[in-house]
Amino acid sequence: MTDHPTVSTASRPASPGLPTAINRRSLLGGTGIVVGVAVLASPPSISGIAPAVAQPVSADTRPLDAAFKRRAFEVRGVCASNNEKIPVVPHPTNGDEVRYGNKIGSDTRGLPHDKRGEVEPAAWQALQTACQSGDPADFEKVPLGGNRKLVNPIGTLAVSLSGINPTQIGIPPAPALASAERAGEAVEVYWQSLLRDVPLTELRDDTSNRDVLAATAELDKLADFRGPKSGGRVTPGTLFRANALYFDPADPKGRSVTPPGSRSFCSGTRPMPHSGSVLKFAPCRPTANS
């Protein structure tokens, strides 16, 4: 066995400028610092200290990685095939577009309007043409009512890379402009605006808040109110809570329900009236009975 030099920690005559006692910890710490400084200060050409060399990366794919890649491709293919088999569902309308020649029952935001607030027919037709063709050049030809541009008008023409295609999702039609349901939504929106500053703790069945009771009474008398109810009646405890519309193939008008877990106070925003959306949710805050 090769002999290695050792450093004795026994007492020895003190050298000028050095401590009189050296233990193992101080020795190792000191030598570590010295070695570290030496390495940092040494140029790469010093014998015995070679610069780090990057290790070559193998170009060969590991068998498990290659198998997982193939498996991922197969699973995605099966999912895409299954999604393609789902038929395109009916997309009923509320009839307003045909019912009103001046399009007062349709969304015409961003387009030029006359003094009465009705959309210019040529602009509406240009938008219709672009929506039917799907050609980005046609969207560029749509006249605007100001400097503000249309917001993502061709978003619905994009191909979804996950799940089924949007055309396979059924959406119940928005309430017709002259319908009692649309009027009920308007009353709900205005009452929530009036009660915006009322504490949420007042929206309970034993409340004595006069405004909350007045809102409940009026909404309960509406001919066609689709908001959440308790026992068939609008109560302070169900006031301005979330509900959802689900498309029922047997009923083109859809059905209004309050699914479990969605009964929560909608705060900071008004209920969102239908604009062709399947859900009527607003940003909500859960309650104790959610």
MORAKA-V902345 format. One line per field, one symbol per residue. phi: phi as a letter, one per 30 degrees, with the letter a starting at -180 (. if undefined). burial: # if it has 24 or more other ideal C-beta (glycine too) atoms within 12 Angstrom, else .. Layout:
# MORAKA-V902345
phi: ???
burial: ???
This chain:
# MORAKA-V902345
phi: .ddcdbcdcddbeddeicddbbcddddddddddddddddddddedddjbcddcdddcdddddedddddddddddddddddddddddddddbdcciddddcddidccdbdicdbdddicddeddddddddddddidedddddddcdaddddchdcddcdddcbiddeddcdbdddedecddddddddddddddddcecdeddddbdcdcdddddddddddddddbccddbbiibdbedcdiddbbccdcedbedibcbcdejcdbdcciadecddbjddcccbebcdcdcd
burial: .............................................................................................#.##.....#.####.##.......##..##.##..##.......#..###.....#..#................########.#.#########.##..#..#.#.###......###.##.###.#..#####....##############.....##.#.#...######...####.#.#####.#......
